[in-house]
């Protein structure tokens, strides 16, 4: 039920427990050999249990050994870049939907929970399924990661064109009573001189003139009028909108942008595809990492991977995205004369900067995947430590494997290969065949 194997293979081990070299690959084992007899190292018996200090002494050299492997380093950094996109882009995606498409916080979070997250889970499953069904080698896995990265990057590029403009906002993007509303400063328009409008938070209203006002107070509205069947109230007597009482009307919320609804539906479809395809790169990355290190270093290599994912992939990206988003703010709230939170953003600058950071991270991951592919392509056997020497069924009969050397390490020589058709039902051919090459 939990996916555990029915039985575990018993490995031949020395009688005294694990040695100090159990964590080391063969290339580093000799560095820890001492000159004392009976395998004693600095007064420590290798057949006794390891103390904490001895474990700590091994860790720096093993870590240096792992990071000196260019394939391990590149694939780990590529995974960090991929996670950085998730940690930074997804962390502010709800806020992005609110600003770009005028959604409420609850609506934005519900849509993300029902679309992007399930698609990402499906992508992880499909990535593992493809690796298994296609029987991908490490080289094939990195090709798959490169292709998936390219497609997901193309999806992010499309986000640059899917969004809504800020629209005209009185005192911010358009003239407001012969004055311009500066950052975290109160407007000094004649229509609201005696209103003492509150700037700690804003509740935008849409005027009948098609201009958005930061609040009913900033529009100069004096009284609400309830409409039967509508929980929201129309605002009348808005002197900043029009001098005519009939036209001086405002509605709660920002003024709608033309084509915004269609852009939102397209964005929702693309974010689902992007989440699913982007998540498909996770399994190939782990497969490459595991096959690149020695069997005795698998668990430690995974530990280094997840440590770097948290240090590089989860901590800096939200800070970088947050600083970029703050730089696009048009109007800051003020509390007791001090600058507070941002109340209004430049949607175009917000969209371009927010998506561009994600594209840069995805492009960095692609460069690292490409470097990994080049290293494996030029010297595959040097970097693959986890014995991909087991032949697939399609390779078995195109090799020089015989019953005598089956299971032994042999040298592949394409010049000595013999191609033939082996029919399991033809016993006569089997009896007369002298060798299987």
C-alpha positions in Angstrom: 0.0 0.0 0.0 2.9 2.4 0.8 5.0 1.3 -2.2 7.6 -0.6 -0.2 9.3 -3.6 -1.9 8.1 -7.1 -0.9 11.7 -8.0 0.0 15.0 -6.3 0.4 18.2 -7.6 -1.1 20.8 -8.6 1.5 24.1 -7.1 0.9 27.4 -8.6 2.0 28.8 -6.5 4.8 31.7 -6.8 7.1 30.9 -8.1 10.6 31.7 -5.0 12.6 29.3 -2.5 11.1 29.9 0.3 8.7 33.3 1.8 8.2 34.4 5.4 7.9 34.8 4.9 4.2 31.2 3.8 3.7 30.2 7.3 2.6 33.2 7.8 0.3 33.6 6.8 -3.3 36.6 4.7 -4.3 38.4 7.8 -5.5 38.4 9.3 -2.0 38.9 6.1 0.0 42.7 6.1 -0.1 42.8 9.7 1.3 41.5 8.3 4.6 43.8 5.3 4.7 46.3 5.6 7.5 49.6 3.9 8.0 48.6 2.1 11.2 48.0 -1.7 11.0 44.6 -3.4 11.2 42.9 -0.6 9.3 43.2 1.9 12.3 42.9 5.5 11.3 44.3 8.0 13.8 43.6 5.6 16.6 40.1 4.7 15.3 39.2 1.2 14.4 37.5 1.2 11.0 35.3 -1.7 12.1 33.8 0.2 14.9 30.8 2.6 14.8 31.4 6.1 13.6 31.3 9.0 16.0 29.7 12.4 15.2 33.1 14.1 14.8 34.3 11.4 12.3 31.1 11.9 10.3 31.6 15.6 10.2 35.2 15.1 9.1 34.1 13.2 6.0 31.3 15.6 5.0 33.5 18.5 3.6 35.5 16.3 1.4 32.5 14.4 0.1 30.7 17.7 -0.6 33.7 19.0 -2.5 33.9 15.8 -4.5 30.2 16.1 -5.5 30.4 19.8 -6.4 33.5 19.2 -8.5 31.4 17.1 -10.8 30.2 19.5 -13.5 27.1 17.4 -14.4 26.0 17.3 -10.7 26.6 21.0 -10.2 24.8 22.0 -13.4 21.8 19.8 -12.9 21.5 21.0 -9.3 21.7 24.6 -10.2 19.2 24.1 -13.1 16.8 22.5 -10.5 17.3 25.6 -8.3 16.4 27.9 -11.2 13.2 25.9 -11.9 12.2 26.0 -8.2 13.1 29.7 -8.1 10.4 30.4 -10.7 7.9 28.4 -8.7 8.8 30.1 -5.4 8.9 33.6 -6.8 6.3 33.6 -9.6 3.7 31.5 -7.7 4.1 33.4 -4.5 2.8 36.6 -6.0 0.5 35.0 -8.6 -2.6 35.7 -6.6 -1.7 39.3 -6.2 -0.9 39.4 -9.9 -4.4 38.2 -10.8 -5.9 40.8 -8.5 -4.0 43.7 -10.1 -4.1 42.6 -13.7 -7.7 41.2 -14.0 -9.5 43.0 -11.1 -10.2 39.8 -9.2 -10.8 39.6 -5.5 -8.3 37.8 -3.3 -10.6 34.9 -2.6 -11.5 34.4 -6.3 -7.8 34.5 -7.3 -6.8 31.9 -4.7 -9.7 29.7 -5.6 -8.9 29.7 -9.3 -5.2 28.9 -8.6 -6.2 26.0 -6.3 -8.6 24.6 -8.9 -6.4 25.0 -12.0 -2.6 25.6 -11.7 -1.9 23.3 -8.7 -3.7 20.2 -10.0 -2.0 20.7 -13.4 1.4 20.8 -11.7 0.7 17.6 -9.8 -0.4 16.0 -13.1 2.8 17.2 -14.8 5.1 15.6 -12.1 3.2 12.3 -12.7 3.5 12.5 -16.5 7.2 13.3 -16.3 7.9 10.2 -14.3 5.7 8.1 -16.6 7.5 9.3 -19.7 10.9 8.6 -18.2 9.7 5.0 -17.4 7.9 4.3 -20.6 10.6 5.7 -22.9 13.3 4.0 -20.8 15.4 7.2 -21.0 19.1 7.2 -20.3 20.7 10.2 -18.5 21.3 11.8 -21.9 17.7 11.2 -22.9 16.5 12.6 -19.6 18.4 15.9 -20.0 17.1 16.2 -23.6 13.6 15.8 -22.2 14.3 18.5 -19.5 15.6 20.9 -22.2 12.5 20.4 -24.4 10.1 20.8 -21.5 12.0 24.0 -20.4 11.7 25.5 -23.9 7.9 24.9 -24.1 7.3 26.3 -20.6 9.5 29.3 -21.3 7.4 30.0 -24.5 4.3 30.0 -22.2 5.9 32.6 -20.0 6.7 34.8 -23.0 3.0 34.7 -23.9 2.2 36.2 -20.5 3.8 39.4 -21.6 0.9 40.0 -23.8 -1.9 38.7 -21.6 -3.1 41.4 -19.2 -5.1 44.5 -18.6 -3.9 48.1 -18.5 -4.2 50.2 -15.4 -6.7 52.5 -17.1 -7.3 56.2 -16.3 -7.0 56.9 -12.6 -7.8 60.4 -11.4 -4.7 62.1 -10.0 -2.4 59.2 -10.8 -2.5 58.5 -14.6 -4.7 61.4 -15.7 -5.1 65.0 -14.6 -7.1 65.4 -11.4 -8.5 68.8 -10.8 -5.4 70.6 -12.3 -3.2 68.6 -9.9 -1.3 65.3 -10.0 -1.5 63.0 -7.1 2.1 62.2 -6.1 3.3 59.2 -4.2 1.8 58.9 -0.7 0.7 62.6 -0.8 -2.8 63.9 -0.4 -4.4 65.5 -3.5 -5.2 69.2 -3.2 -8.1 69.4 -5.7 -10.7 72.0 -5.1 -13.6 69.5 -5.3 -12.3 67.6 -2.2 -10.6 70.3 -0.2 -12.9 69.9 2.8 -13.2 66.1 2.6 -10.2 65.0 4.6 -9.9 61.8 2.6 -8.4 58.7 4.2 -5.2 57.5 2.5 -4.3 54.5 4.7 -6.4 52.3 2.3 -8.4 52.8 -0.9 -11.6 51.4 -2.3 -11.7 52.3 -5.9 -14.9 53.6 -7.6 -15.7 54.0 -11.2 -17.1 57.3 -12.3 -19.7 57.8 -15.0 -17.0 59.6 -17.0 -15.0 56.3 -17.3 -12.3 57.4 -14.8 -11.3 55.3 -11.7 -11.1 57.2 -8.4 -9.1 55.9 -5.5 -12.2 56.1 -3.3 -15.6 57.7 -3.1 -14.1 60.4 -1.0 -11.5 61.2 -3.8 -14.4 61.4 -6.2 -16.2 63.9 -4.1 -19.2 61.7 -3.6 -21.6 62.7 -0.8 -24.3 60.1 -0.5 -25.0 56.5 -1.5 -28.1 55.3 -3.3 -29.2 51.7 -2.8 -30.6 49.8 -5.8 -33.1 47.0 -5.2 -31.6 43.6 -5.9 -28.0 45.0 -5.9 -26.0 44.8 -2.7 -23.7 47.5 -3.9 -24.8 51.1 -3.7 -24.5 53.8 -6.4 -22.7 56.9 -5.3 -24.2 60.3 -6.2 -23.3 63.9 -5.8 -19.7 63.2 -6.9 -18.5 66.8 -7.6 -15.1 65.7 -9.0 -16.8 63.6 -11.7 -19.2 66.2 -13.1 -20.8 69.5 -12.1 -24.1 68.1 -13.2 -25.9 66.2 -10.5 -27.3 63.7 -13.0 -23.9 62.7 -14.3 -22.1 62.9 -11.0 -22.5 59.1 -10.3 -20.0 56.4 -9.4 -20.1 52.6 -8.9 -17.9 50.6 -6.5 -14.8 49.0 -8.1 -12.4 49.9 -10.9 -13.6 50.8 -14.3 -13.5 47.7 -16.6 -10.9 47.5 -19.3 -11.9 46.5 -22.8 -10.9 42.9 -23.7 -9.8 42.1 -20.1 -12.2 39.2 -19.7 -11.0 37.4 -22.8 -7.4 38.0 -21.8 -8.1 36.4 -18.4 -9.6 33.3 -19.9 -6.6 32.9 -22.2 -4.2 33.5 -19.3 -6.0 30.8 -17.2 -5.6 28.2 -20.0 -2.0 29.0 -20.6 -1.1 28.9 -16.9 -2.6 25.4 -16.7 -0.5 24.2 -19.6 2.6 26.0 -18.3 2.2 24.5 -14.8 1.8 21.0 -16.2 4.7 21.1 -18.7 7.0 22.9 -16.3 6.5 20.3 -13.6 7.5 17.5 -16.0 11.2 18.5 -15.7 11.4 17.5 -12.0 11.6 13.7 -12.5 14.3 13.8 -15.3 16.4 16.2 -13.2 16.4 13.8 -10.2 17.1 10.8 -12.5 20.1 12.5 -13.9 21.4 13.5 -10.5 21.1 9.9 -9.1 22.8 8.4 -12.1 25.7 10.9 -12.0 26.9 10.0 -8.5 28.3 6.8 -7.0 25.8 4.4 -5.4 27.2 5.1 -1.9 26.7 8.8 -2.4 23.1 8.8 -3.6 21.4 9.7 -0.3 24.0 12.4 0.5 23.7 13.8 -3.0 19.9 14.1 -2.6 20.5 15.9 0.7 22.8 18.4 -1.0 20.3 18.9 -3.7 17.4 19.7 -1.3 19.6 21.9 0.8 20.6 24.0 -2.2 17.0 24.1 -3.4 16.0 25.8 -0.1 19.0 28.1 0.0 19.0 29.2 -3.6 15.5 28.3 -4.9 13.3 29.4 -2.0 14.9 32.3 -0.2 16.2 34.9 -2.8 13.5 34.6 -5.5 10.6 36.0 -3.4 12.8 38.9 -2.3 13.8 39.7 -5.9 10.2 39.4 -7.2 8.9 41.5 -4.3 11.4 44.3 -5.0 10.6 44.3 -8.7 6.9 44.5 -8.0 7.3 47.4 -5.5 9.2 49.4 -8.1 6.1 49.5 -10.3 3.9 51.1 -7.6 2.0 54.3 -8.6 0.4 55.2 -5.3 1.4 54.3 -1.8 -0.9 54.5 1.2 0.1 56.7 4.1 -0.3 56.2 7.8 0.5 59.1 10.1 2.5 60.7 7.3 4.6 57.6 6.6 4.6 55.5 3.5 2.6 52.3 3.8 1.6 49.6 1.4 1.1 50.0 -2.3 -2.5 50.7 -3.3 -2.1 51.0 -7.1 0.3 49.6 -9.6 1.3 50.3 -13.2 -0.2 47.1 -14.7 1.9 47.2 -17.8 5.2 47.7 -16.0 4.1 45.2 -13.3 3.4 42.5 -16.0 6.6 43.0 -18.0 8.9 43.0 -15.0 7.2 40.2 -13.1 7.2 37.9 -16.2 10.6 38.9 -17.4 12.2 37.8 -14.1 10.6 34.4 -14.5 11.8 34.2 -18.2 15.4 35.0 -17.1 15.3 32.2 -14.5 13.9 29.7 -17.0 16.6 30.7 -19.6 19.3 30.2 -17.0 17.9 26.7 -16.3 18.0 26.0 -20.1 21.7 27.1 -20.3 22.5 24.8 -17.4 20.6 21.9 -19.0 22.5 22.5 -22.2 25.9 22.5 -20.4 24.9 19.2 -18.7 23.9 17.7 -22.1 27.3 18.8 -23.6 29.2 17.2 -20.7 27.3 13.9 -21.1 27.5 13.9 -24.8 31.3 14.3 -24.9 32.2 11.9 -22.1 29.2 9.9 -21.1 31.0 7.0 -19.3 33.0 9.4 -17.2 30.0 11.1 -15.5 27.5 8.2 -15.3 28.5 6.4 -12.1 25.3 4.5 -11.5 25.8 1.7 -14.0 23.6 2.2 -16.9 25.5 -0.7 -18.4 22.4 -2.9 -18.2 21.3 -3.4 -21.8 17.8 -2.7 -22.9 15.9 -5.5 -24.8 16.5 -3.7 -28.1 20.2 -3.5 -27.4 20.7 -7.0 -26.2 20.9 -8.8 -29.6 23.0 -6.0 -31.1 25.7 -6.5 -28.6 28.5 -9.1 -28.0 26.7 -10.7 -25.0 27.0 -14.4 -24.7 25.8 -16.9 -22.1 29.4 -17.1 -20.8 29.9 -13.4 -20.2 26.3 -12.5 -19.3 26.3 -10.3 -16.3 30.0 -9.5 -16.6 31.5 -6.2 -17.7 32.4 -6.4 -21.4 33.8 -4.0 -23.9 31.4 -3.0 -26.6 33.2 -3.2 -30.0 30.9 -2.2 -32.9 33.3 -3.7 -35.4 32.8 -7.2 -33.9 29.0 -7.1 -33.7 27.0 -9.5 -35.8 23.4 -8.6 -36.6 20.9 -11.5 -36.8 17.3 -12.4 -36.2 16.7 -14.7 -33.2 13.5 -16.7 -33.3 12.6 -18.2 -29.9 10.4 -20.9 -31.6 13.1 -22.1 -33.9 14.8 -24.8 -31.8 16.8 -26.1 -34.7 18.5 -22.7 -35.2 19.3 -22.5 -31.5 20.9 -25.9 -31.6 23.1 -25.2 -34.6 24.1 -21.7 -33.5 27.7 -21.7 -32.3 27.7 -18.3 -30.6 25.4 -15.4 -29.9 27.1 -12.1 -30.7 
